[in-house]
Amino acid sequence: MHWIKRFSKGYYSLFGGNSFEAFQPLDFYHFNPLWYDLWISGVAKAIKKLGLEDKKFSEFEDLIPVPSNTRTILAKLITAYVHCNSSKKAGDFKTVSNLLARTLIEKCPDDPFSENSNPCHDAKEIKKIVGSAAWKDSSIDDAKNIGRLITSAGSLVHGLYNDVVTDFAWEVYGPYKVRYKNSDYTLLIRHFTNLKPSELWPARYMSSVDDIKIYSLYQNIHWEIKAVGCHTISSKGSPVESLKKHSIVVDGRQIGNKKRDKLIEELSHKARDIYRQIKKMNIEQIKYKVLLQECYQLKKLFDAAQMSWKPTNEIIKRVKNKPIPTNFLPHGVVIKNVKDYEKIFGIDTFYKEVLK
């Protein structure tokens, strides 16, 4: 099966039963076709300048964002190609999409397009994590406070990066079946990263920390991760009652309950402040902020190629004072199955015109 068919099976789960009414602060899937072809051409130029197509994955792995974010960029570029008359740039779209797909296949070989999980660590890495973590027994209160930490960090991420760039800074790996001290557990790794994007926001809106990892060992629960990690759900069992052990690591250091609670308070206040600021922004300010957020995802790649990661003047001109299109990706239509998703998002068209 070609990778794009496997991709559509995984990414459909994010939209199955949903419509396009909820994206904030604007509808990204209708906005991106105004300019995405220009960005993709820049990404393709960086890839070719660095010779990544001929390099081993290990040589460029650090230049590509976390898997959930990589899948989302794929979803957006496919739709943008179909709806922004990009046929003359099909070669650039092929270069970028194939490299991102290759990254997922090598990074998460057991389920690269997250049909059911997001397994981004091999058995050796998981064994090392479980064996070296400073595990703490989890009470009900611990589980509830970890939930508060996830909520506060996730709220700040939604402010820093908005809805469709959320997965750049909020990832969940797993679920992994593990054994620790003669007992069986399910391991989830929640990862909040890139929390200090100084190029996007003033310091007063950003976290004082850049990276939070929450390691959790559960029993008697079934987790599902489809398409993107931040949409992880439990289909069986209680996340509170099932949590048995945990370890919270912030910027590489284990933290205890006092620092955890202080961090929850800080992240909650930062999230509140940044939402207040977003509400004050007019549509043109929001559009420019979204351009920055989208382009920032591949900053490491552009930096390595010694190219500017910021939106070009041509990109800005494409969107400035332009209405957001509404004549595709129908509003109010619920996506019921994979075929609906493939038709609406242009999967078959992209395969025939770009990849075949």
N, C-alpha and C positions, 0 to 999 in steps of 0.2 A: 504494500500500500504506500502510495506517495505521501510524503510528510504532510502535505497540505490537507489531505483527507483525515489523517490522524489528528491534525491540529483542529480541524473543524469539529470533530467529535468531542474533543476536550473543551474547546472554547464555547461551544453551543451551551454547555451546562451553565455558563454565567448568565445567559440571556433567556434560557428556557423558561417559559411562563411569564416573561417580563416584556415591557415595552420601553420606549425611549423618553419617558417623561421625567425621570428623576435626577438626571445629571446636573451638578451644580459646580460653579456658578453659571456655566453656560453648557449648551449641548455640544460636547467635543466632537462627536462623530459627524455632526453636520458642519462644524467649524473647520475641522482639519483639511477637508478637500480643497479649501481655498488656497492652501499653501504647502501642504505636506510633500508634494512632488519636488519642490525646491529643496526642502530639507533632506529628503531621501537622496537626491543627487549629491548633496554635500557629504552625507554619510558614505555613499558609494565612493566618492573621491578620497575620503580618509582611509577607507578600507584598502583601496588600490594603492594609495601612497605608501601605506604600511606593509603592503604585500601579504595581507592576512589570509587571502584565499589559498596561498601556498604554504602557510605556516601551520605548525601543529597547534592544536587547541590550547595546550598548556602555555604557549607563547603569547596568547592574547586573551586568555580567560579573564584576567583582572580588568580588562577594558570594557567588558560587557556587563550590564546590570544583572541583578538577581533574576532567577528564572521567571517568576511571575511577571516581572516588568518586561522581560524579553518577549513573552507571549503576548502581552498587551500591545507592545509596539508592532508586532507582527499583525495583530488584528486590525490595528488602525491603518497601517500602510496598505493592507489589502483593500480595505474599504475606500481609502483615499484614492488609490490607483483607479478603481472602477468608476468613481464619481467625480474625478477632476480632469478627465481627458488627458491622461498621462502616457498614452501609447508610445509617444516618441521617446519616453524615458523608461521603456520597459526593461532595458538592460540594467539600469541603475536599480530598479525595484528587484530584479532578479538577483543581483549581487548582494543586496542588503538582506533580502528575505532568506536566501539560501544560507548566508553566514549565520543569521540568527537561529534558523532551524538547526543548523549543524551544532551550534552552541548548546541548544537544548538537548539534542540527541546525545551529545558527549557528556554534558553536565548531569543529566537525569536519564540515563539509558533505560531504566526500568519503567518509566512513565514520562517521557519527555514533554508531552503536551497535556499533562495533568488531567487525564480522564477520571482518575480516582484518587490521586495522591500527588505529593510533591517531594519525591525522594532524591535529594541532592547530595547525599553522603553515601559512600560505599560502606561495606560491612566493617572494614578496618577502621574507618573514621568514626563510625558509630560506637564501636567497641572502645575506642580511645575516649570519646566524649563521656560515655557512661562510666567508665572506670576512673576518670580523672575529675569529674565534677564533684564539687563540695555539696552533696545532697543534704537537704534538710527535710525532716518529716513535716508533712503538711496537715494542718488543722483546717476545719471549716472556715475559720476566720482568715487563715493564710490564703485559701482558695478564693475567698471573696475579695481580698485585697489585691491578689494577683489579677483578678478580673477588673478591679478598679485601675490598676496600672495599665492593663491592655486598653481599656476604654480611654483613659487620659492620653496615652501615647498615640493611639489611633486617631483621636480627635485633633491633636496637634498636627499629625501627618496630613489629615484631610484639609487643614488650613494651609500648611506649607506647600502642598502639592495638588490640592483639589481632587475631585473624584477619580479621574481617569489616569492620573499620575501617582495615585495612592500607593500602588504596588512597588514604586521605586524605593519607598522607605518603610514599607510594612510587608514583611514576608513571613510565611510559616512553612517549615520543612517537616516532612514526615507523611503520615504517621509511621513510625518504625517499631517493629516488634523486637523487644530487647529482654535480656535477662540480667538481673542485678541481685546479688546475694541470694541466689537460689529461688528467686521469685520472678514471675513473668510480668512485664509491663508494656504499655504503649508509650513511646516517647514522642512528644511534640516539641519543636524548637521554634519559638516565636522570635522574630528578629526585626527590631526597629532600627533603621540605619539612616545615614545621611540627614540627621536631625539638625544640622547647623549649616544650612545653605546660605552662607553670607552673601553670595552673588544674587540671591533672590529677595532677601528680606533684611531689614535692619535688625541688629542684635536683640532689641527688646522683644521681638516676636519669636526668637529661636530658643531652643532648649540649651541648657548649660552643658548637656552631654550630647555626644554624637551617635552612640551605639548602645543599644539595649538588647541583650539576649535573655530570654526566659526559657529555661529548660524545665520540662514538666514530665513526670512519670505518672501514668494513669493505670487504673485497673477497672475492668467491667464497664468499658465505654467503647463506642465505635466512632472514629473520626473519619470525615470525608473532606478531601481537598480537591476541588475541581476548578481548573483554569487558573485561578490565582489564590495565593495563600491567605490573603486577608478575608476571604470568604469561607474559611474553614468552618464546618458545622459538625455538631455531634448528632448523629442519627439514632443513637442508642446510649442511654446512660446519662448521668448528671455530671457536667464538668466540675462542679463544686464537690460533690460527694466522691467522685472517682479520683480526684487528685491525691496522690499518696506522698510524693516527694517533689521538691523543686529546687532550683538554683537560679539566682538572678545575677547576671554579670553585666556591669555597666562600664563601658570603655575599657574592657579587659579585666576588671576587678570585681570580685564577688561583693555583693552588698547585703546588709542585714535589714531587719524590719524598719528601723528608724530612718535609714536612708531611702528605703523603698517608699515609705509614707511621705517623706519630704519631697521625693521626686514626683509622686502622684499629684501633690498639691501644686508644685511648680508647673508641671505639664498641663494641668487643668486650667490654671490661670493664663498660661501662654496661649492655649487654644482659644479661650474666651477673648483675649485681646486681639488675636489675629482675625477671628471671625468678625469682630466689631470693625476692624479696618477694612476687610473685604466688603462689608455692607456699605461702606462709604464710597467705594469705587464705582465709577461710571462704566458703561459697557466698553468704551475704548481702552480704559485702564485695565479692565479685566482681560480683554483680548490680548493686550501686550504681555500681561502677567502670565497668561496661559502659554504664549509663545516661549517665554523664558523657561517656564516649568517643563514644557515638552523638550526643548532643546537641551536643557540641563541634564537630561537622562543619559546622554551620550557624551558628556563633557570629557570624561577620561579618554575616550576614543579620539576626540578632536584634539585634545591636549597632546596626546602621543604623536599625532600627525602634524603637530605644530600649526593647527588651524584654529580659527576662532569658533567657539561653540555657540556663540550668541546668534539670534536670528539676524539674517542679513537685511540690508535695506530693501532688497527686492521682496523678501518675505513680508516685511512690515508693510510695504506698499500694497501688497496683495490683500491685506486684511483691514487696513486702516479705513474707517468710515464705510466699510462694506457690510451689507446685511448678511446674516448667517443664513445659508440656503436651507430650504425646507422641502425641497421637491424629491427627496429620496429618503431611504430608511424611515418608512412611514410611522408617524406618531399614532399612538393608540392601538397599534396592531400587536397582538401578543404572539411571540414566536413559540410555536407549539412543538417543533421537532427539528432534527438536524437539517432536513431538506429546506425547511423555511429559512433557517439560519444561513445556509449556503447560498440560497437565492438572494436574500435581502442583502447579505454582506458581500456578494460578488465572488464567492470562493471559486466557482466553476469558471467564471470569466477570467479571473486572475491566473488560474492554472493554465487555461488554453492560450492566453495572450502573453504570459510572462514566463511560465515555468516549463511548459511542455516542449 
